[in-house]
Every structure is written in structure tokens, then in C-alpha cells.
Amino acid sequence: MAKIRYYIAASADGFIASDGGGVEWLDPYTDPSGYGYNDFYADIETLVMGRATYDQVQDFGTWPYDDKPTYVVTRRPLDKAAPACVQALPLEDLVSTVSAWRADADKGDVWIVGGPASTAPLIAANLIDTYELSIMPDLLGSGIRLFADGTPPGHLKLLSHKAYADGVLSLVYAPDA
């Protein structure tokens, strides 16, 4: 059975990107351990990525996830030359697709990549199994929030935590059902 995992970095004041969607504020964080990213990524079979995140990653140049199938949640066709491992996932099919994966005994873990537009429907449908947050010791003041306004309230239980020398705090939560 696939675990649906929301893995993301956020500022201490709860933003995942600056007002313009930039993530340059993450550049100083270069711990050789990757803050657990390498171990996390090794466990992932499939990525589900929001459209804004996809466009941003495409602008980086080389596609960093070419070894994993990636589904881009979108309302419009992928207009850039998409890597062979990438395909569009209509927003209206997001919940049913992820729900089917989660129930599939043969499916590996799924990484939900990106911001509140793609995570909000999954949170509302109670489909996220773990929230894996790297909290960076920065205050952005404004930008794209970690969770969308109107996210259903709920309680999370802490599964693990790790503090790094540079002030980064990695937290793993699960819904407390």
C-alpha cells in the first residue's frame, strides 16, 4: 500500500516560497545529509507535482526526477517540452487517482511536491499519510503559505524530529485519527 507523503521545506513563519514563488532563500542550506532528503527520495516511487512547481523546476534546466514517474496536477496542457517521465494529471482527477494509488498493495510511496493548490484537495480528502516538514530558521514575512486558507482543521501527531546544527528542524507528522 502506498504512503502519500507531503515532503517540503518551509520558513519558520510558514511560507514555502517568496511572493514571486522564488525559493532562493533555501540556497544557504547545504547540509551534506540533505536534511534526510536522500533517504526520503530513495523510498519514493511516484511524484505528484503542482503546475507552478513543475514550471519552476523546468526553469532550473535539467529535470532532477527523471528516474521516477511524475504527474503534474494541471488544468491545461503541459506547454514546455516535458521529460518522458512526466504526464499531466487533471486537477479533477487528483483525489481519485491518489486514493486509488493509496489502496494499491503494489504501489510504492508517493511524494506530493509543491504548494497548497495541489495539497489542499488531498488534505480535505484525508489522503496524506505523513507531513514531512523541514522548517528553516528564516522569516519570509509573506509569500506562498505552507497550507491554503480554509484547510480543514485537524490534529497531527509527531512521529519524529531532528535538529541540525544550522538551525533546520525536520519534523514528521501523521494525522491523529
ChimeraX attribute file (.defattr): number of C-alpha atoms within 10 A of each C-alpha:
attribute: neighborCount
match mode: 1-to-1
recipient: residues
	/A:1	13
	/A:2	21
	/A:3	20
	/A:4	25
	/A:5	22
	/A:6	23
	/A:7	19
	/A:8	19
	/A:9	22
	/A:10	23
	/A:11	23
	/A:12	17
	/A:13	16
	/A:14	20
	/A:15	23
	/A:16	28
	/A:17	23
	/A:18	17
	/A:19	14
	/A:20	8
	/A:21	13
	/A:22	13
	/A:23	14
	/A:24	9
	/A:25	15
	/A:26	15
	/A:27	7
	/A:28	8
	/A:29	13
	/A:30	10
	/A:31	12
	/A:32	8
	/A:33	10
	/A:34	11
	/A:35	19
	/A:36	13
	/A:37	12
	/A:38	11
	/A:39	11
	/A:40	15
	/A:41	17
	/A:42	9
	/A:43	13
	/A:44	18
	/A:45	16
	/A:46	23
	/A:47	21
	/A:48	26
	/A:49	25
	/A:50	23
	/A:51	24
	/A:52	17
	/A:53	17
	/A:54	23
	/A:55	15
	/A:56	13
	/A:57	14
	/A:58	16
	/A:59	11
	/A:60	9
	/A:61	8
	/A:62	10
	/A:63	15
	/A:64	10
	/A:65	15
	/A:66	12
	/A:67	10
	/A:68	14
	/A:69	17
	/A:70	24
	/A:71	22
	/A:72	25
	/A:73	24
	/A:74	22
	/A:75	12
	/A:76	11
	/A:77	11
	/A:78	16
	/A:79	7
	/A:80	10
	/A:81	8
	/A:82	13
	/A:83	14
	/A:84	9
	/A:85	14
	/A:86	21
	/A:87	17
	/A:88	19
	/A:89	21
	/A:90	15
	/A:91	17
	/A:92	12
	/A:93	12
	/A:94	19
	/A:95	19
	/A:96	12
	/A:97	12
	/A:98	20
	/A:99	18
	/A:100	13
	/A:101	20
	/A:102	21
	/A:103	12
	/A:104	12
	/A:105	10
	/A:106	10
	/A:107	15
	/A:108	17
	/A:109	21
	/A:110	25
	/A:111	24
	/A:112	23
	/A:113	22
	/A:114	22
	/A:115	23
	/A:116	19
	/A:117	17
	/A:118	24
	/A:119	25
	/A:120	17
	/A:121	19
	/A:122	20
	/A:123	20
	/A:124	14
	/A:125	13
	/A:126	15
	/A:127	18
	/A:128	23
	/A:129	17
	/A:130	21
	/A:131	21
	/A:132	20
	/A:133	19
	/A:134	23
	/A:135	21
	/A:136	22
	/A:137	14
	/A:138	16
	/A:139	13
	/A:140	18
	/A:141	12
	/A:142	13
	/A:143	15
	/A:144	19
	/A:145	18
	/A:146	20
	/A:147	17
	/A:148	15
	/A:149	9
	/A:150	8
	/A:151	13
	/A:152	13
	/A:153	8
	/A:154	10
	/A:155	10
	/A:156	14
	/A:157	13
	/A:158	14
	/A:159	12
	/A:160	11
	/A:161	13
	/A:162	12
	/A:163	13
	/A:164	11
	/A:165	7
	/A:166	12
	/A:167	12
	/A:168	21
	/A:169	18
	/A:170	19
	/A:171	18
	/A:172	19
	/A:173	18
	/A:174	17
	/A:175	16
	/A:176	9
	/A:177	8
